[in-house]
Amino acid sequence: MTYPPCISGGPYRNANGCAPGACCFDKTEWPELVGKSGVEAKNTIERENPEVTAVIVHPPWIVIQDYCYNRAWVKVSDDGLVVAPGPKVG
């Protein structure tokens, strides 16, 4: 599996010139995707926030623990559906 380069602080600015956490960042949480397919969730996240790469993760959901402003983990069940609480940037 390939991960995007992690952007986790420092002088990073998004395409609008905003720093992480600024009000001009796009959407960062998707609880409404719980129960949807992982692929559908990935596509939705990347469409709604082009700064983010969504990464689908299957059980047992082992992920890198660093926080990245440009990544969202999409945790799915064995049948490929997004689990609660839903994807979010990090």
Biopython code that builds the backbone (N, CA, C, O; Angstrom):
import numpy as np
from Bio.PDB.StructureBuilder import StructureBuilder

atoms = [
    (1, "MET", "N", (0.847, -1.168, 0.000)),
    (1, "MET", "CA", (0.000, 0.000, 0.000)),
    (1, "MET", "C", (0.897, 1.236, 0.000)),
    (1, "MET", "O", (1.901, 1.283, 0.710)),
    (2, "THR", "N", (0.533, 2.220, -0.787)),
    (2, "THR", "CA", (1.285, 3.459, -0.875)),
    (2, "THR", "C", (0.526, 4.562, -0.152)),
    (2, "THR", "O", (-0.683, 4.713, -0.327)),
    (3, "TYR", "N", (1.239, 5.329, 0.657)),
    (3, "TYR", "CA", (0.634, 6.430, 1.388)),
    (3, "TYR", "C", (1.114, 7.748, 0.801)),
    (3, "TYR", "O", (2.212, 7.810, 0.247)),
    (4, "PRO", "N", (0.315, 8.800, 0.912)),
    (4, "PRO", "CA", (0.780, 10.108, 0.442)),
    (4, "PRO", "C", (1.857, 10.625, 1.386)),
    (4, "PRO", "O", (1.900, 10.221, 2.548)),
    (5, "PRO", "N", (2.725, 11.508, 0.908)),
    (5, "PRO", "CA", (3.665, 12.136, 1.848)),
    (5, "PRO", "C", (2.859, 12.846, 2.937)),
    (5, "PRO", "O", (1.890, 13.546, 2.642)),
    (6, "CYS", "N", (3.258, 12.664, 4.180)),
    (6, "CYS", "CA", (2.510, 13.228, 5.307)),
    (6, "CYS", "C", (2.823, 14.707, 5.475)),
    (6, "CYS", "O", (3.986, 15.099, 5.581)),
    (7, "ILE", "N", (1.782, 15.517, 5.498)),
    (7, "ILE", "CA", (1.922, 16.936, 5.814)),
    (7, "ILE", "C", (1.349, 17.106, 7.209)),
    (7, "ILE", "O", (0.144, 16.959, 7.412)),
    (8, "SER", "N", (2.218, 17.419, 8.179)),
    (8, "SER", "CA", (1.772, 17.392, 9.568)),
    (8, "SER", "C", (2.112, 18.643, 10.361)),
    (8, "SER", "O", (2.086, 18.604, 11.591)),
    (9, "GLY", "N", (2.417, 19.707, 9.730)),
    (9, "GLY", "CA", (2.712, 20.932, 10.472)),
    (9, "GLY", "C", (3.707, 21.778, 9.709)),
    (9, "GLY", "O", (3.954, 21.546, 8.525)),
    (10, "GLY", "N", (4.264, 22.736, 10.371)),
    (10, "GLY", "CA", (5.247, 23.593, 9.726)),
    (10, "GLY", "C", (4.597, 24.610, 8.809)),
    (10, "GLY", "O", (3.475, 25.052, 9.060)),
    (11, "PRO", "N", (5.289, 24.978, 7.757)),
    (11, "PRO", "CA", (4.818, 26.074, 6.909)),
    (11, "PRO", "C", (3.815, 25.669, 5.835)),
    (11, "PRO", "O", (3.544, 26.452, 4.924)),
    (12, "TYR", "N", (3.259, 24.461, 5.923)),
    (12, "TYR", "CA", (2.350, 23.993, 4.871)),
    (12, "TYR", "C", (1.176, 24.938, 4.693)),
    (12, "TYR", "O", (0.610, 25.440, 5.664)),
    (13, "ARG", "N", (0.822, 25.172, 3.448)),
    (13, "ARG", "CA", (-0.376, 25.929, 3.080)),
    (13, "ARG", "C", (-1.107, 25.127, 2.011)),
    (13, "ARG", "O", (-0.480, 24.509, 1.150)),
    (14, "ASN", "N", (-2.439, 25.140, 2.070)),
    (14, "ASN", "CA", (-3.196, 24.437, 1.033)),
    (14, "ASN", "C", (-3.234, 25.277, -0.237)),
    (14, "ASN", "O", (-2.600, 26.330, -0.311)),
    (15, "ALA", "N", (-3.975, 24.809, -1.232)),
    (15, "ALA", "CA", (-4.023, 25.496, -2.524)),
    (15, "ALA", "C", (-4.586, 26.910, -2.404)),
    (15, "ALA", "O", (-4.336, 27.753, -3.266)),
    (16, "ASN", "N", (-5.343, 27.174, -1.341)),
    (16, "ASN", "CA", (-5.895, 28.512, -1.113)),
    (16, "ASN", "C", (-4.969, 29.392, -0.282)),
    (16, "ASN", "O", (-5.308, 30.535, 0.024)),
    (17, "GLY", "N", (-3.788, 28.859, 0.089)),
    (17, "GLY", "CA", (-2.843, 29.624, 0.896)),
    (17, "GLY", "C", (-3.137, 29.602, 2.379)),
    (17, "GLY", "O", (-2.614, 30.431, 3.124)),
    (18, "CYS", "N", (-3.976, 28.655, 2.831)),
    (18, "CYS", "CA", (-4.375, 28.595, 4.233)),
    (18, "CYS", "C", (-3.542, 27.580, 5.002)),
    (18, "CYS", "O", (-3.172, 26.532, 4.474)),
    (19, "ALA", "N", (-3.256, 27.905, 6.250)),
    (19, "ALA", "CA", (-2.534, 26.991, 7.127)),
    (19, "ALA", "C", (-3.499, 25.955, 7.696)),
    (19, "ALA", "O", (-4.702, 26.206, 7.769)),
    (20, "PRO", "N", (-2.974, 24.771, 8.107)),
    (20, "PRO", "CA", (-3.837, 23.748, 8.705)),
    (20, "PRO", "C", (-4.626, 24.306, 9.884)),
    (20, "PRO", "O", (-4.101, 25.062, 10.702)),
    (21, "GLY", "N", (-5.876, 23.926, 9.954)),
    (21, "GLY", "CA", (-6.747, 24.372, 11.023)),
    (21, "GLY", "C", (-7.438, 25.690, 10.741)),
    (21, "GLY", "O", (-8.313, 26.111, 11.497)),
    (22, "ALA", "N", (-7.048, 26.345, 9.652)),
    (22, "ALA", "CA", (-7.679, 27.618, 9.309)),
    (22, "ALA", "C", (-9.089, 27.368, 8.796)),
    (22, "ALA", "O", (-9.398, 26.280, 8.309)),
    (23, "CYS", "N", (-9.928, 28.366, 8.906)),
    (23, "CYS", "CA", (-11.331, 28.192, 8.537)),
    (23, "CYS", "C", (-11.524, 27.929, 7.046)),
    (23, "CYS", "O", (-12.581, 27.443, 6.644)),
    (24, "CYS", "N", (-10.552, 28.231, 6.240)),
    (24, "CYS", "CA", (-10.747, 28.055, 4.803)),
    (24, "CYS", "C", (-10.409, 26.642, 4.336)),
    (24, "CYS", "O", (-10.510, 26.353, 3.144)),
    (25, "PHE", "N", (-10.007, 25.751, 5.257)),
    (25, "PHE", "CA", (-9.787, 24.368, 4.854)),
    (25, "PHE", "C", (-11.126, 23.746, 4.497)),
    (25, "PHE", "O", (-12.170, 24.140, 5.015)),
    (26, "ASP", "N", (-11.076, 22.777, 3.610)),
    (26, "ASP", "CA", (-12.290, 22.091, 3.200)),
    (26, "ASP", "C", (-12.757, 21.138, 4.296)),
    (26, "ASP", "O", (-12.191, 21.109, 5.389)),
    (27, "LYS", "N", (-13.764, 20.382, 4.001)),
    (27, "LYS", "CA", (-14.354, 19.418, 4.930)),
    (27, "LYS", "C", (-13.292, 18.468, 5.481)),
    (27, "LYS", "O", (-12.377, 18.073, 4.758)),
    (28, "THR", "N", (-13.412, 18.094, 6.779)),
    (28, "THR", "CA", (-12.418, 17.229, 7.416)),
    (28, "THR", "C", (-13.003, 15.980, 8.066)),
    (28, "THR", "O", (-12.242, 15.121, 8.512)),
    (29, "GLU", "N", (-14.329, 15.848, 8.135)),
    (29, "GLU", "CA", (-14.972, 14.667, 8.723)),
    (29, "GLU", "C", (-16.155, 14.249, 7.858)),
    (29, "GLU", "O", (-16.834, 15.083, 7.258)),
    (30, "TRP", "N", (-16.388, 12.924, 7.807)),
    (30, "TRP", "CA", (-17.455, 12.389, 6.959)),
    (30, "TRP", "C", (-18.265, 11.315, 7.688)),
    (30, "TRP", "O", (-18.257, 10.166, 7.247)),
    (31, "PRO", "N", (-18.963, 11.631, 8.779)),
    (31, "PRO", "CA", (-19.753, 10.618, 9.486)),
    (31, "PRO", "C", (-20.905, 10.079, 8.637)),
    (31, "PRO", "O", (-21.388, 8.973, 8.876)),
    (32, "GLU", "N", (-21.339, 10.847, 7.662)),
    (32, "GLU", "CA", (-22.449, 10.412, 6.804)),
    (32, "GLU", "C", (-22.065, 9.258, 5.885)),
    (32, "GLU", "O", (-22.931, 8.676, 5.230)),
    (33, "LEU", "N", (-20.771, 8.918, 5.827)),
    (33, "LEU", "CA", (-20.329, 7.822, 4.960)),
    (33, "LEU", "C", (-20.363, 6.458, 5.644)),
    (33, "LEU", "O", (-20.090, 5.442, 5.004)),
    (34, "VAL", "N", (-20.696, 6.419, 6.937)),
    (34, "VAL", "CA", (-20.802, 5.136, 7.642)),
    (34, "VAL", "C", (-21.841, 4.277, 6.930)),
    (34, "VAL", "O", (-22.956, 4.728, 6.668)),
    (35, "GLY", "N", (-21.469, 3.041, 6.619)),
    (35, "GLY", "CA", (-22.358, 2.112, 5.925)),
    (35, "GLY", "C", (-22.222, 2.127, 4.415)),
    (35, "GLY", "O", (-22.747, 1.243, 3.738)),
    (36, "LYS", "N", (-21.519, 3.123, 3.873)),
    (36, "LYS", "CA", (-21.277, 3.188, 2.420)),
    (36, "LYS", "C", (-20.066, 2.321, 2.081)),
    (36, "LYS", "O", (-19.315, 1.928, 2.974)),
    (37, "SER", "N", (-19.876, 2.025, 0.809)),
    (37, "SER", "CA", (-18.707, 1.236, 0.414)),
    (37, "SER", "C", (-17.442, 2.070, 0.599)),
    (37, "SER", "O", (-17.474, 3.296, 0.486)),
    (38, "GLY", "N", (-16.339, 1.401, 0.881)),
    (38, "GLY", "CA", (-15.067, 2.093, 1.055)),
    (38, "GLY", "C", (-14.652, 2.871, -0.175)),
    (38, "GLY", "O", (-14.128, 3.980, -0.064)),
    (39, "VAL", "N", (-14.881, 2.301, -1.347)),
    (39, "VAL", "CA", (-14.514, 2.973, -2.599)),
    (39, "VAL", "C", (-15.361, 4.228, -2.789)),
    (39, "VAL", "O", (-14.842, 5.275, -3.175)),
    (40, "GLU", "N", (-16.661, 4.125, -2.519)),
    (40, "GLU", "CA", (-17.539, 5.292, -2.620)),
    (40, "GLU", "C", (-17.092, 6.375, -1.638)),
    (40, "GLU", "O", (-17.081, 7.558, -1.979)),
    (41, "ALA", "N", (-16.725, 5.971, -0.418)),
    (41, "ALA", "CA", (-16.263, 6.929, 0.587)),
    (41, "ALA", "C", (-14.971, 7.610, 0.144)),
    (41, "ALA", "O", (-14.842, 8.829, 0.265)),
    (42, "LYS", "N", (-14.027, 6.844, -0.362)),
    (42, "LYS", "CA", (-12.761, 7.406, -0.848)),
    (42, "LYS", "C", (-13.021, 8.448, -1.927)),
    (42, "LYS", "O", (-12.465, 9.545, -1.882)),
    (43, "ASN", "N", (-13.857, 8.111, -2.886)),
    (43, "ASN", "CA", (-14.166, 9.040, -3.978)),
    (43, "ASN", "C", (-14.848, 10.309, -3.461)),
    (43, "ASN", "O", (-14.542, 11.410, -3.918)),
    (44, "THR", "N", (-15.765, 10.153, -2.515)),
    (44, "THR", "CA", (-16.470, 11.303, -1.945)),
    (44, "THR", "C", (-15.505, 12.221, -1.209)),
    (44, "THR", "O", (-15.534, 13.437, -1.399)),
    (45, "ILE", "N", (-14.654, 11.644, -0.371)),
    (45, "ILE", "CA", (-13.694, 12.432, 0.407)),
    (45, "ILE", "C", (-12.772, 13.217, -0.511)),
    (45, "ILE", "O", (-12.571, 14.416, -0.315)),
    (46, "GLU", "N", (-12.216, 12.554, -1.505)),
    (46, "GLU", "CA", (-11.261, 13.218, -2.396)),
    (46, "GLU", "C", (-11.937, 14.261, -3.288)),
    (46, "GLU", "O", (-11.285, 15.202, -3.743)),
    (47, "ARG", "N", (-13.227, 14.103, -3.539)),
    (47, "ARG", "CA", (-13.969, 15.112, -4.297)),
    (47, "ARG", "C", (-14.291, 16.317, -3.409)),
    (47, "ARG", "O", (-14.166, 17.463, -3.842)),
    (48, "GLU", "N", (-14.707, 16.053, -2.167)),
    (48, "GLU", "CA", (-15.113, 17.134, -1.269)),
    (48, "GLU", "C", (-13.931, 17.886, -0.667)),
    (48, "GLU", "O", (-14.071, 19.048, -0.284)),
    (49, "ASN", "N", (-12.775, 17.245, -0.578)),
    (49, "ASN", "CA", (-11.568, 17.909, -0.081)),
    (49, "ASN", "C", (-10.385, 17.449, -0.921)),
    (49, "ASN", "O", (-9.749, 16.449, -0.587)),
    (50, "PRO", "N", (-10.078, 18.153, -1.997)),
    (50, "PRO", "CA", (-8.990, 17.754, -2.895)),
    (50, "PRO", "C", (-7.607, 17.779, -2.250)),
    (50, "PRO", "O", (-6.650, 17.265, -2.830)),
    (51, "GLU", "N", (-7.486, 18.368, -1.063)),
    (51, "GLU", "CA", (-6.203, 18.380, -0.347)),
    (51, "GLU", "C", (-5.906, 17.018, 0.284)),
    (51, "GLU", "O", (-4.773, 16.759, 0.690)),
    (52, "VAL", "N", (-6.915, 16.149, 0.369)),
    (52, "VAL", "CA", (-6.811, 14.903, 1.131)),
    (52, "VAL", "C", (-6.744, 13.690, 0.214)),
    (52, "VAL", "O", (-7.448, 13.609, -0.793)),
    (53, "THR", "N", (-5.874, 12.743, 0.588)),
    (53, "THR", "CA", (-5.868, 11.421, -0.026)),
    (53, "THR", "C", (-6.534, 10.476, 0.961)),
    (53, "THR", "O", (-6.081, 10.357, 2.099)),
    (54, "ALA", "N", (-7.592, 9.809, 0.549)),
    (54, "ALA", "CA", (-8.294, 8.853, 1.400)),
    (54, "ALA", "C", (-7.670, 7.475, 1.203)),
    (54, "ALA", "O", (-7.446, 7.033, 0.076)),
    (55, "VAL", "N", (-7.394, 6.801, 2.328)),
    (55, "VAL", "CA", (-6.758, 5.486, 2.302)),
    (55, "VAL", "C", (-7.706, 4.477, 2.940)),
    (55, "VAL", "O", (-8.043, 4.597, 4.118)),
    (56, "ILE", "N", (-8.132, 3.492, 2.169)),
    (56, "ILE", "CA", (-9.034, 2.450, 2.678)),
    (56, "ILE", "C", (-8.226, 1.453, 3.500)),
    (56, "ILE", "O", (-7.189, 0.960, 3.056)),
    (57, "VAL", "N", (-8.719, 1.161, 4.716)),
    (57, "VAL", "CA", (-8.030, 0.250, 5.635)),
    (57, "VAL", "C", (-9.003, -0.853, 6.038)),
    (57, "VAL", "O", (-10.118, -0.590, 6.489)),
    (58, "HIS", "N", (-8.552, -2.096, 5.863)),
    (58, "HIS", "CA", (-9.362, -3.270, 6.215)),
    (58, "HIS", "C", (-8.985, -3.766, 7.609)),
    (58, "HIS", "O", (-7.896, -3.461, 8.093)),
    (59, "PRO", "N", (-9.875, -4.535, 8.269)),
    (59, "PRO", "CA", (-9.561, -5.084, 9.586)),
    (59, "PRO", "C", (-8.242, -5.850, 9.539)),
    (59, "PRO", "O", (-7.981, -6.552, 8.562)),
    (60, "PRO", "N", (-7.416, -5.735, 10.552)),
    (60, "PRO", "CA", (-7.675, -5.194, 11.887)),
    (60, "PRO", "C", (-7.373, -3.700, 12.034)),
    (60, "PRO", "O", (-7.109, -3.241, 13.145)),
    (61, "TRP", "N", (-7.406, -2.948, 10.965)),
    (61, "TRP", "CA", (-7.270, -1.486, 10.981)),
    (61, "TRP", "C", (-5.971, -0.993, 11.602)),
    (61, "TRP", "O", (-5.973, -0.049, 12.392)),
    (62, "ILE", "N", (-4.881, -1.621, 11.252)),
    (62, "ILE", "CA", (-3.570, -1.167, 11.729)),
    (62, "ILE", "C", (-3.104, -0.044, 10.814)),
    (62, "ILE", "O", (-2.960, -0.229, 9.605)),
    (63, "VAL", "N", (-2.871, 1.127, 11.408)),
    (63, "VAL", "CA", (-2.464, 2.297, 10.633)),
    (63, "VAL", "C", (-1.285, 2.987, 11.312)),
    (63, "VAL", "O", (-1.019, 2.779, 12.496)),
    (64, "ILE", "N", (-0.595, 3.800, 10.547)),
    (64, "ILE", "CA", (0.468, 4.639, 11.081)),
    (64, "ILE", "C", (-0.185, 5.651, 12.017)),
    (64, "ILE", "O", (-1.264, 6.159, 11.711)),
    (65, "GLN", "N", (0.446, 5.953, 13.150)),
    (65, "GLN", "CA", (-0.179, 6.817, 14.151)),
    (65, "GLN", "C", (0.161, 8.298, 14.018)),
    (65, "GLN", "O", (-0.267, 9.098, 14.850)),
    (66, "ASP", "N", (0.922, 8.683, 12.986)),
    (66, "ASP", "CA", (1.204, 10.106, 12.812)),
    (66, "ASP", "C", (-0.049, 10.831, 12.329)),
    (66, "ASP", "O", (-0.926, 10.223, 11.715)),
    (67, "TYR", "N", (-0.127, 12.117, 12.605)),
    (67, "TYR", "CA", (-1.284, 12.915, 12.191)),
    (67, "TYR", "C", (-0.913, 13.671, 10.930)),
    (67, "TYR", "O", (0.077, 14.402, 10.910)),
    (68, "CYS", "N", (-1.696, 13.501, 9.886)),
    (68, "CYS", "CA", (-1.422, 14.169, 8.613)),
    (68, "CYS", "C", (-2.636, 14.980, 8.193)),
    (68, "CYS", "O", (-3.759, 14.474, 8.195)),
    (69, "TYR", "N", (-2.412, 16.234, 7.834)),
    (69, "TYR", "CA", (-3.493, 17.110, 7.385)),
    (69, "TYR", "C", (-4.040, 16.705, 6.022)),
    (69, "TYR", "O", (-5.130, 17.125, 5.633)),
    (70, "ASN", "N", (-3.282, 15.894, 5.304)),
    (70, "ASN", "CA", (-3.651, 15.562, 3.924)),
    (70, "ASN", "C", (-4.043, 14.095, 3.746)),
    (70, "ASN", "O", (-3.979, 13.569, 2.634)),
    (71, "ARG", "N", (-4.445, 13.434, 4.826)),
    (71, "ARG", "CA", (-4.818, 12.019, 4.734)),
    (71, "ARG", "C", (-6.058, 11.762, 5.579)),
    (71, "ARG", "O", (-6.239, 12.350, 6.645)),
    (72, "ALA", "N", (-6.912, 10.864, 5.075)),
    (72, "ALA", "CA", (-8.059, 10.384, 5.850)),
    (72, "ALA", "C", (-8.058, 8.864, 5.779)),
    (72, "ALA", "O", (-8.026, 8.287, 4.692)),
    (73, "TRP", "N", (-8.095, 8.219, 6.940)),
    (73, "TRP", "CA", (-8.231, 6.767, 6.979)),
    (73, "TRP", "C", (-9.700, 6.428, 6.787)),
    (73, "TRP", "O", (-10.565, 6.992, 7.456)),
    (74, "VAL", "N", (-9.982, 5.511, 5.876)),
    (74, "VAL", "CA", (-11.346, 5.028, 5.647)),
    (74, "VAL", "C", (-11.374, 3.587, 6.149)),
    (74, "VAL", "O", (-11.021, 2.661, 5.419)),
    (75, "LYS", "N", (-11.794, 3.406, 7.394)),
    (75, "LYS", "CA", (-11.824, 2.070, 7.992)),
    (75, "LYS", "C", (-13.101, 1.362, 7.559)),
    (75, "LYS", "O", (-14.207, 1.877, 7.725)),
    (76, "VAL", "N", (-12.919, 0.152, 6.994)),
    (76, "VAL", "CA", (-14.054, -0.615, 6.494)),
    (76, "VAL", "C", (-14.145, -1.962, 7.199)),
    (76, "VAL", "O", (-13.156, -2.469, 7.729)),
    (77, "SER", "N", (-15.335, -2.527, 7.197)),
    (77, "SER", "CA", (-15.587, -3.853, 7.757)),
    (77, "SER", "C", (-15.105, -4.919, 6.772)),
    (77, "SER", "O", (-14.627, -4.605, 5.682)),
    (78, "ASP", "N", (-15.239, -6.181, 7.176)),
    (78, "ASP", "CA", (-14.846, -7.285, 6.290)),
    (78, "ASP", "C", (-15.599, -7.267, 4.969)),
    (78, "ASP", "O", (-15.089, -7.749, 3.957)),
    (79, "ASP", "N", (-16.808, -6.716, 4.969)),
    (79, "ASP", "CA", (-17.576, -6.656, 3.725)),
    (79, "ASP", "C", (-17.380, -5.347, 2.962)),
    (79, "ASP", "O", (-18.103, -5.069, 2.004)),
    (80, "GLY", "N", (-16.397, -4.538, 3.390)),
    (80, "GLY", "CA", (-16.028, -3.338, 2.636)),
    (80, "GLY", "C", (-16.849, -2.101, 2.901)),
    (80, "GLY", "O", (-16.784, -1.140, 2.134)),
    (81, "LEU", "N", (-17.635, -2.105, 3.990)),
    (81, "LEU", "CA", (-18.462, -0.942, 4.313)),
    (81, "LEU", "C", (-17.798, -0.103, 5.404)),
    (81, "LEU", "O", (-17.186, -0.646, 6.323)),
    (82, "VAL", "N", (-17.918, 1.203, 5.301)),
    (82, "VAL", "CA", (-17.308, 2.128, 6.252)),
    (82, "VAL", "C", (-17.919, 1.929, 7.637)),
    (82, "VAL", "O", (-19.137, 1.829, 7.783)),
    (83, "VAL", "N", (-17.047, 1.874, 8.659)),
    (83, "VAL", "CA", (-17.491, 1.669, 10.040)),
    (83, "VAL", "C", (-17.525, 3.002, 10.794)),
    (83, "VAL", "O", (-16.876, 3.972, 10.402)),
    (84, "ALA", "N", (-18.304, 3.026, 11.892)),
    (84, "ALA", "CA", (-18.417, 4.219, 12.749)),
    (84, "ALA", "C", (-17.098, 4.435, 13.488)),
    (84, "ALA", "O", (-16.409, 3.471, 13.820)),
    (85, "PRO", "N", (-16.749, 5.678, 13.743)),
    (85, "PRO", "CA", (-17.530, 6.899, 13.598)),
    (85, "PRO", "C", (-17.437, 7.540, 12.217)),
    (85, "PRO", "O", (-18.017, 8.604, 11.999)),
    (86, "GLY", "N", (-16.735, 6.931, 11.296)),
    (86, "GLY", "CA", (-16.597, 7.475, 9.943)),
    (86, "GLY", "C", (-15.227, 8.091, 9.729)),
    (86, "GLY", "O", (-14.505, 8.360, 10.689)),
    (87, "PRO", "N", (-14.871, 8.312, 8.484)),
    (87, "PRO", "CA", (-13.554, 8.858, 8.156)),
    (87, "PRO", "C", (-13.388, 10.307, 8.619)),
    (87, "PRO", "O", (-14.344, 11.079, 8.678)),
    (88, "LYS", "N", (-12.139, 10.644, 8.945)),
    (88, "LYS", "CA", (-11.801, 12.034, 9.227)),
    (88, "LYS", "C", (-10.327, 12.241, 8.913)),
    (88, "LYS", "O", (-9.541, 11.294, 8.886)),
    (89, "VAL", "N", (-9.972, 13.481, 8.681)),
    (89, "VAL", "CA", (-8.588, 13.823, 8.381)),
    (89, "VAL", "C", (-7.727, 13.491, 9.582)),
    (89, "VAL", "O", (-8.146, 13.680, 10.724)),
    (90, "GLY", "N", (-6.550, 13.006, 9.333)),
    (90, "GLY", "CA", (-5.622, 12.668, 10.409)),
    (90, "GLY", "C", (-4.735, 11.592, 9.997)),
    (90, "GLY", "O", (-3.879, 11.167, 10.771)),
]
sb = StructureBuilder()
sb.init_structure("model")
sb.init_model(0)
sb.init_chain("A")
sb.init_seg("    ")
for serial, (resi, resn, name, xyz) in enumerate(atoms, 1):
    if name == "N":
        sb.init_residue(resn, " ", resi, " ")
    sb.init_atom(name, np.array(xyz, "f"), 0.0, 1.0, " ", f" {name:<3s}", serial, name[0])
structure = sb.get_structure()
